[in-house]
Amino acid sequence: MKTVSLAYSTREINRNFRIKVSGVDGEGNKVHKLVGVSGAIALIGVEMFNKLLKRAFSSVEDKCVCKLRRGFKFSFYIK
């Protein structure tokens, strides 16, 4: 099995963004909180988090909102 690592370092991600997650998790619980890198990976996995990071780093706005079909909404706020 092929292991996937983060495209950016945890230090770089935390230095540039505040990550807020909203929605409903797999167990039906509502989620609306700030998360770190490990919390985001626990919710959606490394591959999907890399896609969201690529989109957030290329964004020119103050806030990048990424909505997933699973019901999660990730908001990346630039510091």
Phi and psi restraints in degrees (value plus and minus 20) as a CYANA .aco file:
   2 LYS   PHI    -105.1   -65.1
   2 LYS   PSI     107.8   147.8
   3 THR   PHI    -110.0   -70.0
   3 THR   PSI     123.7   163.7
   4 VAL   PHI    -135.0   -95.0
   4 VAL   PSI     113.3   153.3
   5 SER   PHI    -132.7   -92.7
   5 SER   PSI     148.4   188.4
   6 LEU   PHI     -89.5   -49.5
   6 LEU   PSI     124.4   164.4
   7 ALA   PHI     -96.2   -56.2
   7 ALA   PSI     -45.7    -5.7
   8 TYR   PHI    -143.2  -103.2
   8 TYR   PSI     135.0   175.0
   9 SER   PHI     -94.9   -54.9
   9 SER   PSI     133.6   173.6
  10 THR   PHI     -79.8   -39.8
  10 THR   PSI     -57.8   -17.8
  11 ARG   PHI     -82.1   -42.1
  11 ARG   PSI     -62.9   -22.9
  12 GLU   PHI     -87.3   -47.3
  12 GLU   PSI     -59.5   -19.5
  13 ILE   PHI     -85.9   -45.9
  13 ILE   PSI     -68.4   -28.4
  14 ASN   PHI     -87.4   -47.4
  14 ASN   PSI     -48.6    -8.6
  15 ARG   PHI     -91.8   -51.8
  15 ARG   PSI     -51.5   -11.5
  16 ASN   PHI    -118.9   -78.9
  16 ASN   PSI     -44.4    -4.4
  17 PHE   PHI    -154.9  -114.9
  17 PHE   PSI     132.1   172.1
  18 ARG   PHI    -127.0   -87.0
  18 ARG   PSI     112.1   152.1
  19 ILE   PHI    -132.9   -92.9
  19 ILE   PSI     100.7   140.7
  20 LYS   PHI    -135.5   -95.5
  20 LYS   PSI     116.5   156.5
  21 VAL   PHI    -137.4   -97.4
  21 VAL   PSI     114.8   154.8
  22 SER   PHI    -151.7  -111.7
  22 SER   PSI     130.3   170.3
  23 GLY   PHI     117.4   157.4
  23 GLY   PSI    -177.8  -137.8
  24 VAL   PHI    -143.0  -103.0
  24 VAL   PSI     108.5   148.5
  25 ASP   PHI    -100.5   -60.5
  25 ASP   PSI    -197.9  -157.9
  26 GLY   PHI     -84.5   -44.5
  26 GLY   PSI     -42.0    -2.0
  27 GLU   PHI    -114.1   -74.1
  27 GLU   PSI     -17.8    22.2
  28 GLY   PHI      70.6   110.6
  28 GLY   PSI     -15.0    25.0
  29 ASN   PHI    -105.3   -65.3
  29 ASN   PSI     119.0   159.0
  30 LYS   PHI     -95.5   -55.5
  30 LYS   PSI     119.2   159.2
  31 VAL   PHI    -143.1  -103.1
  31 VAL   PSI     109.7   149.7
  32 HIS   PHI    -175.4  -135.4
  32 HIS   PSI      66.3   106.3
  33 LYS   PHI    -176.6  -136.6
  33 LYS   PSI     143.6   183.6
  34 LEU   PHI     -99.7   -59.7
  34 LEU   PSI     117.1   157.1
  35 VAL   PHI    -148.2  -108.2
  35 VAL   PSI     140.1   180.1
  36 GLY   PHI    -117.0   -77.0
  36 GLY   PSI    -188.0  -148.0
  37 VAL   PHI     -85.3   -45.3
  37 VAL   PSI     -65.7   -25.7
  38 SER   PHI     -86.6   -46.6
  38 SER   PSI     -54.6   -14.6
  39 GLY   PHI     -86.8   -46.8
  39 GLY   PSI     -59.1   -19.1
  40 ALA   PHI     -88.4   -48.4
  40 ALA   PSI     -59.9   -19.9
  41 ILE   PHI     -85.4   -45.4
  41 ILE   PSI     -57.7   -17.7
  42 ALA   PHI     -83.6   -43.6
  42 ALA   PSI     -52.1   -12.1
  43 LEU   PHI     -99.9   -59.9
  43 LEU   PSI     -62.3   -22.3
  44 ILE   PHI    -144.5  -104.5
  44 ILE   PSI     -32.7     7.3
  45 GLY   PHI      74.9   114.9
  45 GLY   PSI     144.3   184.3
  46 VAL   PHI     -90.7   -50.7
  46 VAL   PSI     -63.7   -23.7
  47 GLU   PHI     -82.5   -42.5
  47 GLU   PSI     -66.7   -26.7
  48 MET   PHI     -88.2   -48.2
  48 MET   PSI     -57.2   -17.2
  49 PHE   PHI     -85.0   -45.0
  49 PHE   PSI     -55.9   -15.9
  50 ASN   PHI     -82.4   -42.4
  50 ASN   PSI     -59.7   -19.7
  51 LYS   PHI     -84.0   -44.0
  51 LYS   PSI     -62.2   -22.2
  52 LEU   PHI     -87.3   -47.3
  52 LEU   PSI     -58.5   -18.5
  53 LEU   PHI     -84.5   -44.5
  53 LEU   PSI     -61.5   -21.5
  54 LYS   PHI     -79.6   -39.6
  54 LYS   PSI     -62.3   -22.3
  55 ARG   PHI     -87.1   -47.1
  55 ARG   PSI     -60.5   -20.5
  56 ALA   PHI     -89.2   -49.2
  56 ALA   PSI     -60.4   -20.4
  57 PHE   PHI     -89.8   -49.8
  57 PHE   PSI     -48.3    -8.3
  58 SER   PHI    -107.0   -67.0
  58 SER   PSI     -27.8    12.2
  59 SER   PHI     -93.6   -53.6
  59 SER   PSI     125.5   165.5
  60 VAL   PHI    -125.3   -85.3
  60 VAL   PSI     -22.4    17.6
  61 GLU   PHI    -106.1   -66.1
  61 GLU   PSI     150.6   190.6
  62 ASP   PHI     -95.2   -55.2
  62 ASP   PSI     -43.3    -3.3
  63 LYS   PHI    -157.3  -117.3
  63 LYS   PSI     115.6   155.6
  64 CYS   PHI    -139.7   -99.7
  64 CYS   PSI      99.4   139.4
  65 VAL   PHI    -127.3   -87.3
  65 VAL   PSI     106.2   146.2
  66 CYS   PHI    -140.4  -100.4
  66 CYS   PSI     100.0   140.0
  67 LYS   PHI    -125.1   -85.1
  67 LYS   PSI     114.7   154.7
  68 LEU   PHI    -128.4   -88.4
  68 LEU   PSI     135.0   175.0
  69 ARG   PHI     -86.6   -46.6
  69 ARG   PSI     -43.3    -3.3
  70 ARG   PHI     -89.0   -49.0
  70 ARG   PSI     -31.9     8.1
  71 GLY   PHI      87.7   127.7
  71 GLY   PSI     -17.6    22.4
  72 PHE   PHI    -111.8   -71.8
  72 PHE   PSI     126.5   166.5
  73 LYS   PHI    -147.6  -107.6
  73 LYS   PSI      96.7   136.7
  74 PHE   PHI    -119.8   -79.8
  74 PHE   PSI     107.1   147.1
  75 SER   PHI    -135.1   -95.1
  75 SER   PSI     102.1   142.1
  76 PHE   PHI    -123.6   -83.6
  76 PHE   PSI      93.3   133.3
  77 TYR   PHI    -119.6   -79.6
  77 TYR   PSI     103.4   143.4
  78 ILE   PHI     -96.9   -56.9
  78 ILE   PSI     112.4   152.4
